[in-house]
Each structure stands twice: as structure tokens, then as C-alpha cells.
Amino acid sequence: MLRISLATAISVFLTLSSCANTAKGMAKDAKETGQAMDSSTHTVLKAGASGNKAAQ
């Protein structure tokens, strides 16, 4: 009975830690994606404001 309980506890711990790592990674990716979109938007707007013919 102890082996089953221990195996279950380890299995639950590994599952929960994997979920936490996935959620943390997704939050980091979302933050970096937002920053990249913001940066590219500023670049495009700056190019359009400076009269760049390629941006018009």
C-alpha cells in the first residue's frame, strides 16, 4: 500500500510541476510576443511618419 501511495504522490507532483512550468512558459511567451508586436508597430509607424515611400 505504501508503494502505491508513494507512486501516486510522485506522479501527482510531477504532473503539477509540469503544468506550472507550462503555464509559466506560456506567460513568458505571451509577454515577449506583446513586446515584439509593440516594437514592430512603433517601427512601422515611425517609418510612415518619416515619409518613407515603402510604408505608404
C-alpha positions as CSV (number, residue, x, y, z in Angstrom):
1,M,0.0,0.0,0.0
2,L,2.9,2.3,0.8
3,R,4.4,1.8,-2.7
4,I,1.1,2.7,-4.4
5,S,0.7,5.8,-2.2
6,L,4.3,6.9,-2.9
7,A,3.9,6.3,-6.6
8,T,0.7,8.2,-6.7
9,A,2.2,11.1,-4.8
10,I,5.2,11.3,-7.1
11,S,3.0,11.1,-10.1
12,V,0.8,13.9,-8.9
13,F,3.8,16.1,-8.0
14,L,5.4,15.6,-11.4
15,T,2.1,16.4,-13.2
16,L,1.5,19.6,-11.2
17,S,5.1,20.8,-11.6
18,S,4.8,20.2,-15.4
19,C,1.6,22.2,-15.5
20,A,3.2,25.0,-13.5
21,N,6.2,25.1,-15.9
22,T,3.9,25.1,-18.9
23,A,1.8,28.0,-17.5
24,K,5.0,30.0,-16.7
25,G,6.4,29.4,-20.1
26,M,3.1,30.4,-21.8
27,A,3.0,33.6,-19.8
28,K,6.6,34.4,-20.7
29,D,5.9,33.8,-24.4
30,A,2.8,36.0,-24.3
31,K,4.8,38.8,-22.7
32,E,7.6,38.6,-25.2
33,T,5.1,38.4,-28.1
34,G,3.4,41.6,-26.9
35,Q,6.7,43.4,-26.6
36,A,7.7,42.3,-30.1
37,M,4.3,43.5,-31.5
38,D,4.7,46.8,-29.8
39,S,8.2,47.2,-31.1
40,S,7.3,46.4,-34.7
41,T,4.2,48.7,-34.5
42,H,6.4,51.6,-33.4
43,T,8.9,50.8,-36.2
44,V,6.1,50.8,-38.8
45,L,4.5,54.0,-37.5
46,K,7.9,55.7,-37.3
47,A,8.6,54.7,-41.0
48,G,5.3,56.0,-42.1
49,A,5.6,59.3,-40.2
50,S,9.1,60.0,-41.6
51,G,7.7,59.9,-45.2
52,N,9.2,56.5,-46.1
53,K,7.6,55.7,-49.5
54,A,7.7,52.0,-48.8
55,A,5.4,52.5,-45.8
56,Q,2.8,54.5,-47.7
